[in-house]
Amino acid sequence: MANEQNKANQAQNAVEHSHNAVESALNNPTDQQVEQAERSLRHSQAAVNQALESGSDESAANSAVDQLAEDQAAMNDGASS
């Protein structure tokens, strides 16, 4: 149970970090900022996948999935602008 909760916390932390990276990239869309945000989103996706596979707290995992999806959509919308 502790490891499962740890995975959920890691996923939430990763998603929070990528959310900040996405915000920075959208506010200051340099190549470096965009690349950092994309790397961070990939890392967050992996962390969320691990949390889901480990049977982590479903509410926390779903919250992380929702935030990650919003951030990925924001990056896609920003890239198409």
N, C-alpha and C positions, 0 to 999 in steps of 0.2 A: 504493500500500500504506500509506503513512504517513497519508494522509487517511482511509482505511478504519479504521485503528487508532485515529485520533483520534476518529472517530465512535463507535467502541465505547467508548472512554474517556469521552466526553461522555455517552453513554447510561448507563454505569455510575455516573458522578458524579450525574447527574440522578436516577437511581433511588435512590441512597443518600440524596440530599437529600429526596426524597419519602418515603422510608421513615422518616426522622427526623420529618418533618412529620406523617405518619400516626400515629406513636407519640405525638407531642405532642397531637394531636387526640383520640386515644383516651384518653389520660391526663387531659386537660383539655378536654373537649368544648364549648368555647365556639363561638359562631357564627363568630368570626374564625379560630379554630384550624381548624375544619372547612373553611371556605372556602379557607384557605391550603393545607391538605392536598389538597383537590380540585384547586386550580390546579396544585399541584406534580405531582400524578398525571397531569394532562393534559399538562403539559410533558414529563414523563418518557415518556409514551406517544409523543409526537412524536419525542423523541430516539431512542427504541428503534426506531421505524419508520424513521427516517433511517439508523440503523446497519444495520438489516436490508436496506434498499434499496441501501445502498452496498456490500454484500457484506463487511461487517466480519467480524472474527474470530467465527466461528460460536459457539464456546464462550462467549465473553464476551457476545455478543448473547443467547444462550439463557439465560444466567445472569441477565441484566438482565430478560428477559421473565418468567422464573420469579418473581423477587423482586417485580416490578411486579404480577403477577397476585395474589400473596399479599397485597400491601399493598392492592390494590383490593378484594379479598375482605374483608380486615379492616375497611376503611372501610364496606363494604356491611353487614357484620355489626354493626358499631358503630352505624350509622345505624338499623338495624332494632330495636335494643335499646330 
